[in-house]
Amino acid sequence: MRKRRLLLAGYGIFAAILFVAFITANFPYADTISALVAPMRMKVVFQRQEMNFPVGARLENVRVLSTANEQLLVQSPDVIVSPRMGWLFLGRPRLGIRARIYGGVLDATVHQSAQAIIVDFELESLNLADMIRRVDEPEVRAQTKENGEGDALHQLGVALSGELSGSGSAQVTRSGIIACRASMILIGRHVKAEIVNGLPPLDLGVVRANMMLEQGVAILQDVSAYGSDGSIEANGEIQLAPDIADSIVQLTVSLMPTTKGRAGFGLFLNMLPHAPNHGPYHVKGALTSPSVS
């Protein structure tokens, strides 16, 4: 009798797990996610949804679009979504998301408070070259040009490579993503930047940055880079514009080139207002054409 009861209990637990798995797998995640990201002026579409045992669903060929102009913002071959405990027991929409993007992984939890969408996220090994290449794809460039927008890095002539990781959180209201509040810690590894045609890439090595976003202002704190060409330290803020290329920067930057850096970028260093060891540089003005003093 005891064995029979244990067997029945086991069947009951297994049936409950299958029931929960079935319900969560067939839940309308697309509508729920679209409702959560609507304040960011985005929407989510995908090709197919299937079960991701034991709880959740796998969405294939996921695309995040701007609702303002249907521009593709980011895409992933597959995204795993699952409800968090707050949803199952308290009835509050709360989703866990794991997506493959730019050769790396994004883990995020998205939920809604009274007046904002809260996003907690972690980035792991995103490929910077893939991110830049995505912006430089013909259809994206054509759509960007059609909408009167610009790509700041492209206009600056900067090409990046390396890996980007980090973590942070953001609160987005119906005023849009520019007006959101966010804080994040970013770490780049093996970062190189091609800033001048004909010169070798600038080896930035390991890059660390603390960034806060408050009412359209990105505050950069303790930004540092240490590579074979030297070290860079920066602090300041960027007044963001709808077109990032029109943003206004106000930064204090210190350079400490190595012997290798001086040999490779001596001509560029000679064009600066003063030698790097004479103090920091003050960078002010439009992002694509700032003044340096």
C-alpha positions as CSV (number, residue, x, y, z in Angstrom):
1,M,0.0,0.0,0.0
2,R,2.8,2.4,0.9
3,K,4.6,1.7,-2.4
4,R,1.4,2.3,-4.3
5,R,0.9,5.7,-2.6
6,L,4.4,6.7,-3.4
7,L,3.9,5.6,-7.0
8,L,0.7,7.6,-7.3
9,A,2.4,10.6,-5.7
10,G,5.2,10.3,-8.3
11,Y,2.8,10.1,-11.1
12,G,1.0,13.2,-9.8
13,I,4.1,15.2,-9.5
14,F,5.2,14.2,-13.0
15,A,1.8,15.0,-14.4
16,A,1.9,18.4,-12.7
17,I,5.3,19.1,-14.2
18,L,4.0,18.2,-17.7
19,F,1.0,20.3,-17.2
20,V,3.0,23.4,-16.2
21,A,5.5,22.8,-19.0
22,F,2.6,22.5,-21.5
23,I,1.0,25.7,-20.3
24,T,4.2,27.7,-20.2
25,A,5.3,26.4,-23.6
26,N,2.1,27.5,-25.2
27,F,1.7,30.8,-23.5
28,P,1.4,33.8,-25.9
29,Y,4.9,35.0,-25.2
30,A,5.1,37.2,-28.2
31,D,2.1,39.3,-27.1
32,T,3.4,39.5,-23.6
33,I,6.9,40.5,-24.6
34,S,5.6,43.1,-27.1
35,A,3.4,44.6,-24.3
36,L,6.4,44.8,-22.0
37,V,8.7,46.4,-24.6
38,A,6.0,48.7,-26.0
39,P,7.1,51.6,-23.8
40,M,10.5,51.3,-25.5
41,R,8.8,51.8,-28.8
42,M,9.8,48.3,-29.9
43,K,8.0,45.1,-30.9
44,V,9.0,41.4,-31.1
45,V,8.3,39.0,-34.0
46,F,9.5,35.4,-34.5
47,Q,9.1,32.5,-36.9
48,R,8.2,29.6,-34.6
49,Q,7.6,28.7,-30.9
50,E,8.3,25.3,-29.4
51,M,8.6,23.8,-25.9
52,N,11.7,24.3,-23.9
53,F,11.5,21.5,-21.2
54,P,10.8,21.7,-18.3
55,V,9.5,25.3,-18.3
56,G,9.3,27.9,-21.0
57,A,9.5,28.1,-24.7
58,R,12.1,28.5,-27.4
59,L,11.4,31.2,-30.0
60,E,13.2,30.9,-33.4
61,N,14.4,33.6,-35.7
62,V,13.5,36.4,-33.3
63,R,13.5,40.0,-34.6
64,V,13.2,43.2,-32.5
65,L,11.8,46.1,-34.5
66,S,11.2,49.8,-33.9
67,T,7.5,50.6,-33.9
68,A,8.3,54.1,-35.2
69,N,9.8,53.0,-38.6
70,E,9.9,49.2,-38.6
71,Q,13.7,49.3,-38.5
72,L,15.4,46.1,-37.4
73,L,17.2,46.7,-34.1
74,V,18.5,43.3,-33.2
75,Q,17.9,39.7,-34.1
76,S,18.7,36.3,-32.7
77,P,18.5,32.8,-34.1
78,D,16.8,31.5,-30.9
79,V,15.6,33.0,-27.7
80,I,14.6,31.0,-24.6
81,V,11.8,32.6,-22.5
82,S,10.4,31.4,-19.2
83,P,8.1,32.9,-16.6
84,R,9.6,33.8,-13.3
85,M,8.2,32.9,-9.9
86,G,6.6,36.3,-9.4
87,W,4.4,35.5,-12.5
88,L,3.4,32.0,-11.5
89,F,2.4,32.8,-7.9
90,L,1.7,36.5,-7.8
91,G,0.2,37.0,-11.3
92,R,2.7,39.7,-12.2
93,P,4.2,39.5,-15.7
94,R,7.9,38.6,-15.2
95,L,9.9,37.0,-17.9
96,G,13.4,35.4,-18.0
97,I,15.1,35.8,-21.4
98,R,18.2,34.1,-22.8
99,A,19.2,35.1,-26.3
100,R,22.1,34.5,-28.6
101,I,23.1,37.8,-30.2
102,Y,26.3,39.1,-31.9
103,G,28.1,35.8,-31.2
104,G,27.5,36.1,-27.4
105,V,24.7,35.7,-24.9
106,L,22.2,38.1,-23.4
107,D,20.5,37.0,-20.1
108,A,17.7,39.3,-18.9
109,T,14.7,39.5,-16.6
110,V,11.9,41.8,-17.7
111,H,9.0,42.8,-15.5
112,Q,6.5,45.7,-15.1
113,S,6.1,48.0,-12.1
114,A,3.4,50.6,-11.6
115,Q,4.9,53.2,-14.0
116,A,7.9,51.6,-15.7
117,I,9.4,48.5,-17.3
118,I,12.3,47.1,-15.3
119,V,15.1,45.2,-17.2
120,D,18.0,43.5,-15.4
121,F,20.5,42.1,-17.8
122,E,23.9,40.5,-18.3
123,L,26.0,40.4,-21.5
124,E,28.6,37.8,-22.2
125,S,31.2,37.8,-24.9
126,L,29.3,40.0,-27.5
127,N,31.4,40.4,-30.6
128,L,32.1,44.1,-31.3
129,A,32.9,43.5,-34.9
130,D,29.6,41.8,-35.4
131,M,27.8,44.7,-33.8
132,I,29.5,47.2,-36.1
133,R,29.0,44.9,-39.1
134,R,25.3,44.7,-38.4
135,V,24.9,48.5,-38.5
136,D,26.9,48.5,-41.7
137,E,24.7,46.0,-43.6
138,P,23.2,47.5,-46.8
139,E,19.6,47.2,-45.7
140,V,20.3,48.8,-42.3
141,R,22.4,51.6,-43.8
142,A,19.7,52.3,-46.4
143,Q,16.9,52.4,-43.8
144,T,19.0,54.6,-41.6
145,K,19.7,57.0,-44.4
146,E,16.0,57.0,-45.4
147,N,15.0,57.9,-41.8
148,G,17.5,60.7,-41.6
149,E,19.5,59.0,-38.9
150,G,23.3,58.5,-38.7
151,D,25.7,56.0,-37.4
152,A,28.1,57.8,-35.1
153,L,30.9,55.2,-35.3
154,H,30.7,55.0,-39.1
155,Q,30.8,58.8,-39.4
156,L,33.8,58.9,-37.0
157,G,35.6,56.3,-39.2
158,V,36.0,54.0,-36.2
159,A,36.0,50.2,-36.5
160,L,36.1,48.1,-33.3
161,S,36.9,44.5,-32.6
162,G,37.0,42.4,-29.5
163,E,34.5,41.1,-26.9
164,L,32.0,43.0,-24.7
165,S,30.6,41.7,-21.5
166,G,28.7,43.5,-18.6
167,S,25.7,43.8,-16.4
168,G,23.2,46.4,-15.4
169,S,19.6,47.4,-15.0
170,A,17.2,49.9,-16.7
171,Q,13.9,51.5,-16.0
172,V,11.9,52.5,-19.1
173,T,8.8,54.7,-19.0
174,R,6.4,55.5,-21.8
175,S,8.5,58.6,-22.6
176,G,10.8,56.3,-24.5
177,I,14.2,54.6,-24.2
178,I,16.2,57.9,-24.4
179,A,14.4,59.1,-21.2
180,C,15.1,55.9,-19.3
181,R,17.2,55.5,-16.2
182,A,19.9,52.9,-16.3
183,S,23.2,51.8,-14.8
184,M,25.7,49.3,-16.1
185,I,29.2,48.0,-15.9
186,L,30.9,47.1,-19.1
187,I,34.1,45.2,-19.7
188,G,35.7,44.8,-23.1
189,R,38.5,42.3,-23.8
190,H,41.0,42.2,-26.7
191,V,39.5,45.5,-27.9
192,K,41.1,47.1,-30.9
193,A,40.1,50.3,-32.7
194,E,40.9,51.3,-36.2
195,I,40.7,55.1,-36.0
196,V,43.0,56.3,-38.8
197,N,43.2,54.7,-42.3
198,G,46.7,53.4,-43.0
199,L,47.7,53.0,-39.4
200,P,47.6,49.7,-37.4
201,P,44.7,49.2,-35.0
202,L,45.0,50.9,-31.7
203,D,45.3,48.1,-29.1
204,L,43.0,49.1,-26.2
205,G,43.3,45.7,-24.5
206,V,41.0,45.5,-21.5
207,V,38.4,48.3,-21.3
208,R,36.3,48.9,-18.2
209,A,33.5,51.5,-17.9
210,N,30.8,52.4,-15.4
211,M,27.9,54.2,-17.1
212,M,24.7,55.7,-15.9
213,L,21.8,57.0,-18.0
214,E,19.5,59.7,-16.6
215,Q,17.0,61.7,-18.6
216,G,18.9,61.5,-21.9
217,V,22.4,62.0,-20.4
218,A,25.0,59.2,-20.3
219,I,27.4,59.7,-17.4
220,L,30.7,57.9,-17.9
221,Q,32.6,57.1,-14.7
222,D,36.1,55.5,-14.3
223,V,36.4,54.6,-18.0
224,S,39.8,53.0,-18.5
225,A,41.6,51.0,-21.1
226,Y,45.0,49.2,-20.8
227,G,46.7,47.8,-23.9
228,S,50.0,47.4,-25.5
229,D,49.8,50.9,-27.1
230,G,49.2,52.6,-23.7
231,S,46.4,53.4,-21.3
232,I,43.4,55.7,-21.4
233,E,41.3,57.1,-18.6
234,A,38.1,59.1,-19.2
235,N,35.2,60.7,-17.3
236,G,32.4,63.0,-18.3
237,E,29.0,62.9,-19.9
238,I,27.2,62.6,-23.3
239,Q,24.0,64.5,-24.0
240,L,22.2,61.9,-26.1
241,A,20.2,63.0,-29.2
242,P,17.6,60.9,-31.2
243,D,20.3,60.6,-33.8
244,I,23.4,59.5,-31.8
245,A,25.7,61.3,-34.2
246,D,24.2,64.6,-33.0
247,S,24.9,63.9,-29.4
248,I,27.0,66.4,-27.4
249,V,30.1,65.2,-25.5
250,Q,31.9,66.7,-22.5
251,L,34.8,64.5,-21.5
252,T,38.1,64.6,-19.7
253,V,40.6,62.2,-21.2
254,S,44.1,61.2,-20.1
255,L,46.5,59.4,-22.4
256,M,49.6,57.5,-21.3
257,P,51.2,56.0,-24.5
258,T,53.8,53.2,-24.3
259,T,56.9,53.2,-26.5
260,K,55.0,51.0,-29.0
261,G,52.2,53.5,-29.0
262,R,54.4,56.4,-29.6
263,A,56.2,54.6,-32.5
264,G,52.9,53.7,-34.2
265,F,50.8,56.8,-33.5
266,G,53.5,59.5,-33.1
267,L,52.0,61.5,-36.0
268,F,48.6,61.4,-34.4
269,L,49.9,62.4,-31.0
270,N,51.8,65.4,-32.5
271,M,48.5,66.7,-33.8
272,L,47.1,67.0,-30.2
273,P,47.0,70.4,-28.5
274,H,49.8,69.3,-26.0
275,A,51.8,66.3,-25.1
276,P,50.0,63.6,-23.2
277,N,52.3,64.0,-20.1
278,H,51.2,67.7,-19.8
279,G,47.8,66.9,-18.4
280,P,44.4,65.6,-19.5
281,Y,42.5,66.6,-22.7
282,H,39.1,68.2,-22.6
283,V,36.8,67.0,-25.4
284,K,33.7,69.1,-26.0
285,G,31.1,69.4,-28.8
286,A,29.3,67.2,-31.3
287,L,30.2,63.6,-31.1
288,T,31.3,63.4,-34.7
289,S,33.4,66.7,-34.6
290,P,34.3,67.6,-31.1
291,S,37.0,70.1,-30.1
292,V,40.0,69.0,-28.1
293,S,41.9,71.3,-25.8
